[in-house]
Amino acid sequence: MFLTVFLSDNEQHFTEVPVTPETTCRDVVDLCKEPGESECHLAEVRCGSERPVADNERMFEALQRSGSQRNEVRFFLRHERPPGRDTGG
């Protein structure tokens, strides 16, 4: 299965990432971001609302949850820290 990740708000700039049941969001982000870029996250956009995808979320499961609405769900690489996530531990 392949996950389409839009690399900017321009929907013509995207990449296809192979996804297995073990693939996490962090794996996808690491494949899509530029070398040396650190503050990136994956955002799921569905019906006009956007949510940051957790680093440990399995992307195969996220795609399956979309079900019949899969064509209406978009994943965007955001070049910023996810909202509400701090850098400290």
C-alpha positions in Angstrom: 0.0 0.0 0.0 1.2 3.5 -0.7 0.6 6.7 1.2 0.4 10.0 -0.7 2.1 12.8 1.3 1.8 16.3 0.0 5.0 18.2 0.6 3.4 21.6 0.6 0.0 23.2 0.3 0.4 22.9 -3.4 -1.2 19.5 -4.2 1.0 19.0 -7.2 4.1 18.6 -5.0 3.8 15.2 -3.4 5.5 11.9 -2.9 4.3 8.3 -2.6 5.6 6.4 0.5 5.3 2.6 0.8 3.5 1.6 3.9 3.5 -1.7 5.8 1.5 -2.6 8.9 4.7 -1.7 10.9 5.3 1.8 9.3 5.0 4.6 11.8 4.3 8.3 11.2 7.9 9.0 12.2 9.1 6.6 9.4 7.1 8.5 6.9 8.3 12.0 8.1 11.9 10.8 8.0 11.5 9.7 4.3 9.7 12.9 3.3 11.7 15.7 5.0 14.8 17.4 3.7 18.2 16.2 5.1 19.0 18.2 8.2 15.4 19.4 8.6 14.3 18.7 12.2 10.9 20.4 13.0 8.5 18.4 10.8 5.3 16.6 11.4 2.6 14.8 9.4 -0.9 16.4 9.4 -4.1 14.5 8.5 -6.6 16.7 6.8 -10.2 15.4 6.7 -13.4 17.4 5.9 -11.6 20.7 6.5 -10.2 19.8 9.9 -6.5 19.1 10.5 -4.8 17.0 13.2 -1.2 16.3 13.8 -0.4 12.6 13.5 1.4 11.1 16.5 5.0 10.0 15.8 4.2 6.4 16.9 0.9 6.1 15.0 0.9 3.3 12.5 0.1 4.7 9.1 -1.4 1.4 7.7 -4.1 1.6 10.5 -4.7 5.3 9.8 -5.3 4.5 6.1 -7.7 1.7 7.0 -9.6 3.9 9.4 -10.4 6.2 6.5 -12.3 3.4 4.9 -14.7 4.7 2.2 -13.6 8.3 2.9 -10.0 7.5 1.9 -10.2 9.8 -1.1 -11.2 12.7 1.1 -8.3 12.3 3.5 -5.0 14.1 2.7 -1.7 13.8 4.5 0.6 16.9 4.5 4.2 17.2 5.6 4.3 20.4 7.8 7.6 22.1 8.2 7.1 23.1 11.8 6.7 21.6 15.2 3.3 20.1 15.8 0.9 22.3 17.8 0.9 21.5 21.5 4.1 19.5 21.4 7.1 20.8 23.4 10.7 20.1 22.7 11.6 19.5 26.4 11.0 16.3 28.2 
